[in-house]
Amino acid sequence: MSIATTSGRASFTPERLKQFFEPKSIALIGASDKSIWSIMVNGSLRACDFPGAISYVNPRSETVHGQPTVPSLAAIGTPVDLAFVMVNTNLVLPILGEMVTAGVKNAVILAGGFAEAGAEGAALQQQVVRIANEHNLALLGPNCLGYLNYGHNVGAMPGVPAGKLRRGGLAIASQSGATGSLMMTYATRQGIGLSAMISSGNEAVLAVNDAIEYLIDDANTRVIAVFMETIRHPQAFVRAATRARAAGKPIVAIKAGRSEASARVAQAHTGAFTGDDKVTDALFKQLGIIRVDTIEELLTTADLFTKTGIMAGKRIGFMAISGGLCDMGADIAEVSGLELPAWSTETQQRLRDLLPELGEIHNPFDTTGAAVNRPELLAQMAAVLEDDANIDVLVVPNSYPEDGAPAEGFSKNMLTLIDQHVKGERIPVLIPENSAIDMQPGAQTFLDATGLKTAPGGMAETVRALGRLAAWSQAQRASGARQDAVQAVTAITLDGDPRGAWSEHQAHAFLAQHDVPVIPATLATSADEAASAARELGFPVVLKIASPDILHKSDIGGVKLNLRDEQAARDAFTAVMQAAREHAPDARIEGALVSPMRAGGVELLVGVVHDPNFGQVLAVGMGGIYVEVLKDASLRVLPIDHAEVQAMLDELQGKALLQGARGTTPADMGALADTIMRVARVAQGLGDRLESLEINPLRVDGSQIEALDAVLTWRNA
């Protein structure tokens, strides 16, 4: 996939990113016993057992945090891999000058007051970018908290709860520092293990895509969770996400800005527009990014992947001590796209051998209250279900031990028995808490000792997350098996420089020239020509005003349908010309188009529009008069392949109409996908000259597919 937008930004090699995120020496610039930021950053480095040298830069104090200081970067005398800059906004540029002089190439800039603060701050940030580009500086921020690289013992950010936060395979990349801190707090309370947390802030130089590039190569990271308010560098982001998918490291992302209100907030916060959310949704689907809306969904889904890996399928087994939990689990599984297959005959018999009084045995499986008095029974039943070949994952919600609670011993006993019986070797066996309560310290210690695969966020969020991971896994397998490569496109040569909008007559001729099927049409410039064209085409016919300046012809009475004789064609020509003079007196009129009247079939919209961030975007949806009523459309960023077009058609709510609903003729889906691909390739051949190409409707009746109406608009209009 290629993206049309260029960013003009510097790119950094994997070796350079590794040096940035795995420094051997750090200088704290602006270190002070009076600065809460300095106190917290120093505390984080110490708590994470940073093994390298830490230099404290302060020209006014001889000691800071109990350590000797140096007056400047140059006075350190040894190489510095990373400068953590904690000075006021007005001192940032002088510090960058000191870095250049001292040969320090990497820095975190904590201060705000840059692009997020208005025009003056944006101008200041541009100076930061200029200095960075001139001297090959890698800068994180400004307006960021820095980063935690837990797997490499680097706590280069304030407030790392190193004594409580677990190490694990989940890395977070967040444009918002405060949101990143909230995610770290949630991870701590839910027992989620992190490998890294990177706060990118205003992204003057390094951005989320750079964090992703580093994390792909980081052996400690298995899954990447992203919080973003804008995609500042579309090309670089697409490259990073594509590489992550190829490496088998899923990206789970919150992209803020679904609503107009949130888009305005994001612009104020980050100093950048968030773009069209529907296009972002389409792009994420293409890139295999799992999009979610909340911190809970983000971290639960990402953490769960570290325990399941790529899922073999979407068949879930569910067992609980509560019938209510079983009912809820079944409901959530269904809406999450998961299947609850019946247990095999052998499994049911083995369960009855353990508990003869069992009646009909379903999935989800309610163990009944017998497991309360016989906790070993629940563990034995879970072991039986784990062996069932009909499922790909087993979920056994349970209560985690609560420190000092009367049931703490019972919970520990129950989980110990599960640990002894359930191996989780064939399929993942997940033990979520019944509800989304915080993990108690004692429970975490106990569960770490057992090695059970716990799941954060409670039972409900675990099942929802499994649905996301199952869908991602299926798409990942399909992507790996796909042989249909994106085809190279030849640029289309045009006579002259096209401007404005082309009429339907011009658009029809152009599309037909490039093998897009269009309905036969004759341009008539008089009533007699209209009658003659109608006779030659065969009645009934349609007559439409032909003008590059009248795009919505029906709105002014410029379309006449079902004309059954020559006089009707003459009268229709006169009527549409009169309507054009009345409603669009300045419009350029070419005449009227006469075409055969078509009945039946399904009408689609197929269009390509130029997006300022991502380039050409293809839309396929239910067309004709239903476009604005149903708003049933699927989007993709070009280029795409044949399989992606078929996936777009499958996403439409109206796909049943294409499949032959209520006795209608089923569409030839292969031929339809071929036609849509032709339209996409025409748009790509036109490149940046094209503003929009819209076919509405594209009529589909079995294997007969043809454009009934089309409009071309050029970007230099």
C-alpha positions, 0 to 999 in steps of 0.5 A, spaced: 500 500 500 502 506 498 500 513 501 500 519 497 501 524 502 509 526 503 511 528 510 518 531 509 520 528 515 527 525 517 527 517 518 531 513 523 535 507 522 533 501 527 540 502 530 539 509 531 532 507 534 535 502 539 540 507 541 535 512 543 530 507 547 536 503 550 541 508 552 547 506 556 548 513 559 543 519 561 543 526 562 538 530 566 538 537 564 534 541 569 535 537 575 533 540 581 531 538 588 525 543 587 523 540 581 517 535 582 519 532 575 526 531 576 525 528 583 520 523 579 524 522 573 530 520 577 526 516 582 524 512 576 531 511 573 533 508 580 527 504 581 528 501 574 535 499 576 538 503 570 545 500 569 548 506 566 551 513 568 546 518 570 549 525 569 545 531 573 546 538 569 545 544 574 549 550 574 547 553 580 547 547 585 553 542 587 549 536 588 542 534 586 538 528 589 544 527 593 549 526 587 554 531 584 552 536 578 555 538 572 554 545 570 553 543 562 552 538 558 559 539 555 562 539 562 560 531 563 566 529 559 564 522 557 559 520 551 551 521 553 546 517 549 540 521 551 538 528 554 532 528 558 530 536 558 526 538 564 527 546 563 522 551 561 519 552 554 524 558 553 530 555 554 529 549 550 532 552 544 539 554 547 539 547 550 538 544 543 544 548 541 548 545 547 547 538 545 549 540 538 556 543 541 557 537 546 555 532 540 549 529 544 544 526 538 538 524 542 533 527 547 526 527 551 523 534 551 518 535 557 516 542 556 509 544 553 507 551 550 509 548 543 504 547 537 499 545 542 499 552 544 497 556 538 501 560 533 507 562 537 508 555 540 507 552 533 513 557 530 517 555 536 516 548 535 518 549 527 525 552 530 526 545 534 524 541 528 529 545 523 535 544 528 533 537 529 533 536 521 540 540 521 544 536 526 540 529 525 537 530 532 532 524 534 527 528 539 521 525 543 516 531 544 516 536 546 510 536 551 511 529 552 513 524 559 518 520 555 518 513 556 519 507 560 523 501 557 522 496 562 525 490 558 531 494 558 531 497 565 530 504 562 525 509 566 526 515 562 519 518 565 516 520 571 512 516 576 514 509 574 511 504 579 516 500 578 515 496 585 508 494 583 508 494 575 509 487 572 514 486 566 511 483 560 510 482 553 505 488 552 508 495 549 504 502 549 505 507 545 501 514 546 501 521 543 498 523 550 502 523 556 497 523 561 493 517 558 499 513 557 500 514 565 493 512 566 494 506 562 500 504 566 496 505 572 490 500 569 496 495 567 498 495 575 492 494 578 490 489 573 496 485 573 498 486 566 505 486 564 509 491 560 515 491 556 515 499 554 511 505 555 512 511 550 509 518 550 510 521 544 507 528 545 507 533 539 511 529 535 516 534 532 521 529 530 520 522 533 512 519 532 508 514 534 510 510 527 518 510 530 516 507 537 512 502 533 518 501 528 523 500 535 518 495 538 517 491 532 524 489 533 524 489 541 525 482 543 521 483 549 515 486 546 509 481 543 504 486 542 503 493 541 498 498 544 497 505 541 493 511 543 493 516 538 489 523 536 492 524 529 496 520 524 501 526 523 506 522 518 501 517 514 506 514 509 511 512 515 505 510 519 503 505 514 510 502 513 510 501 520 504 498 521 505 493 515 511 491 518 508 489 524 503 485 521 508 481 517 512 480 524 506 477 527 506 483 532 498 485 532 497 493 533 491 494 538 489 502 537 485 507 540 484 513 535 481 518 538 476 523 534 470 519 532 466 525 533 466 532 531 467 534 539 473 529 540 476 531 534 476 539 536 479 537 543 484 533 539 486 538 535 487 543 541 491 538 545 496 536 539 496 541 535 494 537 529 487 535 525 485 528 526 482 527 519 476 523 517 474 517 522 471 513 516 477 513 512 481 511 518 477 506 520 478 503 513 485 504 513 486 500 520 482 494 517 487 494 511 493 494 516 490 489 520 490 494 526 485 492 532 481 498 533 478 499 540 475 505 544 477 504 551 483 503 555 480 497 558 478 494 551 485 496 549 489 493 554 485 487 555 485 485 548 493 486 547 494 483 554 490 477 552 494 476 545 501 475 550 497 469 552 493 466 546 498 468 540 495 467 534 488 463 535 487 457 531 479 459 530 473 462 533 470 456 537 470 458 545 468 453 550 466 456 557 465 454 564 462 457 570 460 456 577 454 460 575 448 459 571 448 467 570 455 468 568 454 462 563 448 466 560 452 473 560 458 469 557 454 466 551 450 473 549 457 476 549 460 471 545 455 471 540 455 479 539 463 478 539 463 473 533 465 467 537 462 460 536 460 456 542 460 449 539 456 443 542 461 438 547 463 432 543 459 425 546 465 423 549 466 430 553 459 429 555 460 422 558 466 424 561 463 430 565 457 425 567 462 420 570 465 426 574 458 428 576 452 423 575 446 427 576 448 432 571 442 433 566 443 436 559 450 439 558 451 445 554 456 450 552 457 454 556 457 449 561 454 450 568 457 446 573 452 447 578 453 448 586 456 442 586 463 445 585 462 449 591 463 443 596 467 439 591 472 444 589 476 439 585 470 437 581 471 444 577 478 443 576 477 436 573 471 438 569 475 444 566 481 438 564 475 434 561 473 440 557 480 442 555 481 436 551 475 437 547 477 438 540 471 442 538 474 448 541 480 453 540 480 456 547 477 455 554 474 460 558 473 459 566 472 465 570 473 464 577 474 469 583 481 471 585 484 471 592 482 477 596 487 479 601 484 478 608 477 476 605 474 470 608 474 467 601 481 468 600 483 460 602 477 458 598 479 461 592 487 459 593 485 452 593 480 452 587 485 456 583 491 451 585 486 445 583 485 448 577 493 449 576 494 441 578 489 439 573 489 444 567 495 444 562 493 449 557 498 445 552 493 444 546 489 450 547 489 456 551 485 456 558 484 463 560 482 464 568 479 471 568 476 474 574 468 474 574 468 482 574 473 487 573 476 488 580 483 490 581 488 485 582 490 484 590 498 484 591 497 477 594 493 475 589 498 477 584 504 473 587 500 467 588 497 467 581 505 468 578 507 462 582 501 458 579 503 460 572 495 460 570 493 464 564 489 470 568 486 475 564 485 482 566 478 486 565 473 481 568 470 475 564 465 480 560 471 484 557 475 477 556 470 474 551 469 481 547 477 481 547 477 474 544 472 476 539 477 481 536 483 476 537 479 471 533 477 476 527 485 478 527 487 471 527 483 469 521 485 476 517 492 474 519 492 467 516 488 470 510 493 475 509 499 470 509 495 465 504 493 471 499 497 470 492 493 476 489 498 481 489 496 489 488 497 490 481 502 496 478 498 501 474 500 505 468 499 512 468 493 515 464 495 520 459 490 526 457 489 531 452 491 538 456 490 539 463 483 537 465 479 542 469 472 543 473 467 537 473 466 533 467 459 532 464 456 525 464 457 524 457 464 526 458 465 521 464 461 515 460 466 516 454 472 516 458 470 510 462 468 506 456 475 507 453 478 504 459 474 498 459 469 500 465 462 497 462 457 503 461 450 503 459 449 505 451 448 513 451 447 517 445 448 525 446 442 529 443 442 536 441 435 537 439 428 534 440 428 530 433 435 527 435 433 525 441 427 521 438 432 518 433 436 516 438 431 513 442 428 509 436 435 506 435 436 504 442 429 501 443 424 503 447 423 505 453 428 510 454 431 515 459 433 522 457 437 526 462 440 533 461 448 533 459 451 538 463 458 539 467 455 544 471 449 540 473 451 534 477 444 533 481 440 532 475 434 529 478 433 535 483 431 540 477 427 536 473 433 534 469 431 526 468 425 523 465 424 516 465 420 510 462 419 514 455 416 509 450 415 513 444 418 518 439 414 523 441 415 522 449 422 523 447 421 529 444 417 532 449 422 530 454 428 533 451 424 540 451 422 539 458 429 538 461 432 544 457 426 548 460 428 546 467 435 547 466 434 554 463 429 555 469 434 552 475 441 553 472 441 559 467 448 559 467 450 552 466 453 549 460 448 545 456 451 540 452 444 537 450 441 531 453 443 523 454 438 518 451 439 511 454 435 504 454 431 504 460 433 498 465 429 495 470 431 490 476 437 489 479 441 492 484 444 499 484 451 500 487 455 506 488 462 506 486 467 512 487 474 514 489 475 521 492 482 524 494 483 524 501 488 530 503 492 525 508 491 518 505 491 519 498 485 516 494 480 512 498 475 507 494 468 507 497 463 501 495 456 502 497 448 501 496 447 506 491 441 510 487 436 513 491 439 509 497 446 512 498 444 518 503 438 514 506 442 508 508 449 510 508 451 503 507 458 503 504 465 500 505 471 504 504 479 502 503 485 506 501 488 505 494 491 501 492 488 494 494 487 487 491 481 483 488 480 480 495 480 486 499 474 488 494 470 482 495 471 483 503 468 490 502 462 487 498 461 482 504 461 488 509 455 491 506 449 491 510 445 490 503 449 484 501 443 480 501 440 483 495 447 482 491 446 474 493 439 474 490 434 476 496 427 474 495 428 470 489 432 476 485 438 474 480 444 473 484 450 478 482 456 475 479 460 477 485 467 475 481 465 480 475 462 485 480 469 485 484 473 485 477 469 491 475 470 495 481 478 493 481 477 497 474 474 503 477 480 503 482 485 502 477 482 508 472 483 512 478 490 510 480 492 511 473 489 519 473 493 520 480 493 526 483 489 530 478 483 526 480 479 529 485 473 524 485 470 519 480 463 517 482 459 512 479 452 512 481 448 507 480 452 501 478 447 497 476 448 489 477 443 484 475 446 477 475 452 478 470 450 484 467 454 490 470 454 497 467 455 504 470 448 508 469 451 515 471 458 517 472 461 524 474 469 526 474 471 532 478 478 534 477 483 537 483 484 544 480 477 546 479 
